[in-house]
Amino acid sequence: MHHMRTPILFAAAALAAPATAAPQVMPGQWQSTSVVEHMTMPGMPPEALAMMKGRPTTVRYCLTPEEAAADPRKLLNADKSCTVKRFTLNAGTIDAEMQCRTDQGPATISMKGRYAADSYEMTSRMTNGPMTMQSRVTARRLGPCK
């Protein structure tokens, strides 16, 4: 599915926003790990679903000082196939939702979680027709960009 990486981008963009009573995210090298906790996909063999569930996917990315200071809506709106429906950052919590157009039809991606200047943890849920996927995303700052 085209938007499997969208929750990671969404989380990175969310981190870039200063929030009331919460520290601004630190620029630098970040590592994000996503684990599928639950998935339904009609027609997919249960063995294939079981293989996808619980397997961590880890990515590293560099968050520049400019990105850390930028309005996260700018980053999220860069993907023209998605529209931000809800985006709230308050005292270290994130509550957001996007709707995206995909080859499989409309998809809704929602995220809820907590963040600090050097880490975040969120639950991401994507619904695309009869398919649903819930993931836990955790990330931490590793140090300066390499």
GIRAFEN-V520218 format. One record per helix or strand of 2 or more residues. SS is the DSSP state (H for helix, E for strand). FROM is the first residue (numbers start at 1). TO is the last residue. If there is no record, write none. Layout:
SS&FROM&TO + SS&FROM&TO
This chain:
H&6&15 + E&28&40 + H&46&52 + E&56&63 + H&65&69 + H&72&77 + E&82&90 + E&93&102 + E&105&116 + E&119&128 + E&131&143
